[in-house]
Amino acid sequence: MLFRVLSVFPSEITTRIGIFDGDSEIMRREIRHDKGELSRYKTIGGQLGHRRRAIEESLKAWRPHAGSGAINAVVVPACASLRLPGGVYAVNAGFLEHAKGASAHDCALDLGPPLAEALAGPRNARGFAIASISGDELEPFSLVTGLPELSFGRAADTLNIQHSLHRFSEETGRPVSEFSVIVADLGRNFLICSCREGRMLDLSDSSERGPFSLSKSGSVPAAKLVSMAYSGMWSMDDLAKNVNVRGGVEGYVGNVDLDGVMKRYDEGDAYAGIVARNLAYQTAQEISAQATVLRGNVDAVILTGISAENAQFIELVMDRIGWIPGEKVIYPGEDDLRAMAHFAASVLSGSEEALICG
């Protein structure tokens, strides 16, 4: 049986929505909100009515009777500031109370659960929240840095990693609890994770360690970074942006167009070749490091994310990880709306149980 799911993803000035029957996309829209209009609201919660009306109008424009359509569930991302183990949660009072306390400076994701409640109620549908921004399930010793005052484990969005695990499980007919894999989510930010029995053991995040990515610096020489910080040439804000927004491929070539870099490499641009080959080298190096977490017992290495769409880049990575046991699986691209709908449908079908917050 197919279940119809409405996925809703609020961000700073947009709300993306999609309707899915199983894995089939029925509609998708990106609603762009006027920044001045949003600034009128003193809290994130104050935007609820505005965003709900925009969603309902978009649904009616798509199909005049969509307001009464048979939607089985509305699914959203969980509140970013709630540190929850990954999974599908039923939207309940715990989520709604937390969202009420969100200030104007809090993340737009805090609007997710109230939107799910507001949209699901009139449709007699269930409301779900996907917890994917979490580092809480990692092994404690994977968080040690070498400097007692600092630890690894910045909260990272692992939705694409979780979706890849479930997709691999469905395609192989093996429960998540029965395999050990490495997932490299190669988006604008690179996340490379070792997973055993469905649990993330160690996570390399290019916001703080591991390879550089399309816009982030990855591991950098700590002593030299300290010297930069105290050189008087950089403000704290500028230096932070150079590390986490304008770093990586963007820092070297001025944009995050991996296809363009690979094309320049093909055409004999030596500088682009250095950037492309080092991106692949560092990525393979971290995938190999994660294999040691699993003691070499690797059932598969899964490469996903937008950079996995570039076959030439993936070939450069594959050339260095062929020695790692297990299948090499490519799931190019990323689609958080589809991934959220997939997880909601797994609860509706009874293959998973919804977790409870609080």
N, C-alpha and C positions, 0 to 999 in steps of 0.2 A: 504494500500500500504506500502511495506517495503522500507525503505531508507537505502542505504549503506553508512556507516560512517567510516572514518579513524580517529582513536584517536591517538594522539601523545603526549607523556609526557616526556619532557627533564629533566634530573636531572644532578648532578655534573659530573659523568663519564659514564652515560648510557642514552639511549633514548629508551623508551618503545613504541611500536606501536601495534595497534590492529585494525582489520576490523570487523565490526558488521553489520549484516542485522537485523534491529530491535534489539531484545535482543539476537539473535543467534550469537555466536562468529564464525567468518570465519577463522581468523588467528590471531596469537599473536607472537611477537618477542621482545626480549630484546637485543638491540645493545650495546655492551660494547666498549667504545672509549678508545684509548690509552691515558693515563694521560699525557705522554710526548708530544704527538701530540697536545692535547688541550692547553697545556701550551705555545705553540708557539704563540697563539693568544693573543693580548694585551687586547682585550675586549670580553665580552660575545658575542656581535654582530658579532665579527670576526669569530666565530665558525659556523655561519649560513651555509655557503657553504659546510663545512666539514660534518655537521650533515645531511644536505639535501641529499648529495650524498650517505651517509651511509643508509639513509632511502630508497632512490630509489633503491639502490643495493639490499637491503633486500626484497623489494617488488618484484623485478624481479627474485630473487632467489626463492621466494615463488611461483610465477607464471610469466613465461616469458613475458606475455603481460599485466602485472598488471599496467604498466605505462599508458596504454590507457583504463584501466578498468573504468566502470561506477561508480565512487564514487560521491555521492551527496554532501558530506560535509567533511571537515577536521576540527577536533575540538581539541583544546589545552587548557591547563590552562592559565588563564590570568596572566599578569605580577604581580609578588609577591609584588612589591613595589607600585603598584597602588591600593590604598584603595578604592574599589568599593563595593557597595551593592551586595549581592549574586545574580547570575543570568547568563543567556546566552547572550553574547554580540557579535554583528557582528564585525569581525576584520576590523578595519578602520585605517585611517591615525593617529588618536590619539594614538592607540596602537603602531603603527610602529614607530612614532616619539619618544615615550617614550623608546622603546627598543633600538633605536639608541644611546641613552644617557647612556646605561648601561655600567659600567666599568667591568674590568676583575674580580673584587671582588663581583659583583652583582650576584643575583640568576640566575641559569640556566633557571628558569621559564620565565625569560624575553625573552628567545628565542622562546617561544611558538607562539605568534602572527606572527612574521616574517616567521616561519616555516609553519604556516597555510596558509599565503599568497603565499609563494613559491610553496607549494604542491598543493593548490587548483586551482591556476590560470591555469596551463596547462591542468587540468582535467575539466575545466569549472564547478567547484564545489564552494560551499559557504564555507567561513572560519568563524569559531566561536571560541570564547574564553570563558571559564567558570570561573567566579569570585567566588571563594570559600574561599579564604584566607582573611577573613574579620571579624572584630568585630564591625563594624561601625553601625549596625542596633540594637545593644543591647540597652535596656533601660538605660538612663544615671545614674539613681540611683543604678543600678547593678554594676557600676564600682567603687563605693566609697569603700575605704579600711580601713579607720580609721586613716590613716596617710596622711595628706594633700599633701605631696610631691609625693605620689605614688597613682596610680589608677590601677584597674584591666583592662582587655581588650586587652591582647596581641593578635596580629593577629593570628588566628588559622585556620587550614584547615578544613572547614566544609562540604566538598564535600559529604562525606558519610552520614552526617546528612541530607543534602538537598535531596540526592537520596532516603533515607529512607522515608522522607515525601512524595515524589512523588509516591514511590512504595505503601505506605499505602493508598494514595489517589486513585490510580488505582485499588487496590484490594478491596477497600470498596465502590468504586463508589461515593465517597464524595470529593468535591473540597477541596483543601488545605485550602482555606479561611473559611471553615466551621468546623474545628476541632482544639482542643488544645491537644497537646501531649508532652511527655517528651521523648527525644531521648538520649540514652546512647551509644556513639560510643566508644567501648572498644577495641581500638587498642594498639599499643605500647605506645601511649599517650591516656589517657582517657578524652573524652569530654562529658559532661553531660549538656543537654540543654533543657530549657522549650520553647516551641513554641506555638504561638497563631496566627491563620489566616495566617500561612506560614511565620511568622516573628519570629526570635529568640529574646526572651526577656532577658534571662539571660543564661550565659554560664560558666560552671565550667571547667577549663582546668588544668590538673595535672602538667603542666609546672609552674603554679603559685598558684593554690588553689584546694581544693577538695581532692578526694582520691588519694593515690599514684597509679601508674600504672605499666606496665611491666618494664619501664626504668626511670620513673620520680617520684620525691619525693612527689608531691602534697603539701598540707598544712604542714608546719613544724613550730616548736616553734620559733618565730621571734627572741626573745632575745637570745636564745641559738645559733641560726645561726649567729647572730652578734658576739657573743663570739668566735665561731669557726673562723670567718673571721679574727679576730684580735689576735688569739692565736699564730700566727707565725708558725703554723704547716701546713698551707695550702696556696698555691698560689691562686690568684683569678681564674685562669683558672681551676685548679684542683677542687676547691670548686664548681664552676659553673658546671663542668662535673658531680660531685657527685650528684648534685641536678637534673640536666636535662638530663643526659646521662647514668650515672651509678647508678641512684637511684632506688626506688621502688623495684620490685621483683628482678631485677638484683643486686641491692645493698645487698639484704638479702641472695640470693642463688647463685649469680655469673653468672646468665644467665636469659634470658627472656622466658624460656620454661615453659609456664603455665601448659601444659599437664604433663611435668615431675614433677612439684611441686605437682599437684593433685595426680599423681601416688604415689609419696612418702607419701603423706597424707594418701592415701588408705592403704598403707603398714605399717602404724603406726608410721611414722616419726613425732614426736611431733613438732619439729621446723618448718617443712614444713607445718604442720597443722595450726600453728599460723599465718604464712605468708598468706596461702590460705584463712583462715577464716577472717583475718583482711582485706584482699583485697576485699572480698565480703561484709564485714560489712561496710567499708568506702564507697564502691560503692553504696550500698543500702541507706546509710545515705544521700549521696548527691542527689540521685534520689528523696528521700523523701523531701529533702530541696527544690528541684525544684518544687515539687507538691505545696508547699506553694506559690510560685510565681504565679501559676495558681489558687490560692485560692481553691484548691481541685477539680476544674472543669477539670478533666483529662479524655479525651476520650481513650487514649492508652498510655502505656509505651512501647517503642520500644528499644530492646537491639540488637546492631549490632557490627560489628568489629570482629577481629580475636579471641578475648577472648570469644565471644559469640558462638564460635564453640565448646567450652568445656562444655558439658551438666552438669557436676557435679558442676562446678563453677557457672553456671547460676542458678542451683537449689538452691545453697547457697544464691544467691542474691534474687531470687524469694521468698524464705522463709521469707524475711524481708520486701518485698514491696507488699505483697498480699492485704494489707489494702487499698492501693491506688486504687481509682475507675478506671474503664476502662479496655480495653483488655490488655493482656500482649503478645507482638509480638516479635518473634525472627527472625532476619535477619542475620544469621551468616556470617562472613567473610566480606571482603571489596574488591572492584574492581574499581579503579578510571578510568581505560580505558573504562569499560562497562558503568559506571555512566556518563562519559562525552558524550559517544555515545548516551545514553538515552536522555540526555538533548538536544543534537543537533537534534535528530529525532523529539523531541516534537516541535521544531521550524519549521522543514521541513514539518511536518504534519499540521501545522497551529494551534495546540493547545496552543502554546505560541508565543509571539512576541520577536524577538531579541532586546535587549537593545542597546543603543548607548553610547560609551565612548567619552566624550568631547563634 
